[in-house]
């Protein structure tokens, strides 16, 4: 009988060891899979250098502030006869010369804030991350902000959910063909990125006096240019190779739901950032470069109690910045009608011709 007890005890012990070795990791994997970071399978990441921050699943960061930035002035609003090029369709215009300068000044705005935080902040500096609509005017705006504001040290991540090509009011005959076809999306982004960086560098070189006044050394531009010439720009994508796109035309309800998902993803606290070197902060400050109608809808969805004040329309100027900040005390989405709680808004004439550096006047808080 004793040997039977020993066999039973040994079998029980082996089962326990088996569970420890195999069951726990499986449960851990399932649990972590319940909070995917910012629709990771629905984004295409374009990085400027091989050492830049990139999307991964190795470390979890908490969302701090999220700034919604409209792109700069578009070319077809200045040159009415602009009909597109071999690379860019008529419905995907680049930035105008003024729009390029607006993006430069917006980058200087963030550069000034980042340097101020490094000099005066007693705590850790946030980890910055830029997301952009795939339209070239947004890519140009985001790229210039990355170069001027952050010395090209952070990537520009493309999120198709920030685009506006599904709107029948803007595209009555269909969305831009180049970006819409599934098989053409990744190579199209690669081609657009090269031309975007060319235009961005040209705009920056024309603003040398302005850049020198704000301690942006020319060698930073040369470093960005050398990365481009060495073809070190990388495009990492999901296993599906392309982003699943909504059916055209996008209904009002579908557009609202898309903006709600963008806003919900902002507040999940599950954005994942991975760097070769451990980040200095567990807080992520996101910059999302998108379009006026997306920002308007996000504010309308996030401001249900005061939405009637925007019934006549909400002005979202070129390169305006609207901040969203998390609050643990808020039981639901709400807003304060005060100015943005950062020093990015009251710039006045400090940074070049910065009349465009206005905000929507809304700081949105979410749980």
Protein Blocks (a to p, Z undefined) as FASTA:
>chain_A
ZZmmmmmmmmmmmmmmmmmmmmmmmmmmmmmmmmcghhlllcccddfbfkbccddfkbcc
ddfbdcdddddddfklmmmmlgbjfklcfklccddfklmmmmmmmmmmmmmmmmmmmmmm
mbdcddddddddfbfklmmmmmmmmmmmnoopaccdddfklpcklpmklmmnopafklmp
mklmmmmmmmmmmmmmmmmmmmmmmmmmmmmmnopafklmmmmmmmmmnopaccdddfko
pacdddddddfklmmmmmmmmmmmmmnopaccddfbdcfbfbdcddddddfklmmmmmmm
mmmmlmmmmmnopaddehiacdddddfklmbdcddfbdcfbfklmnojmnojaklmcceh
iacddZZ
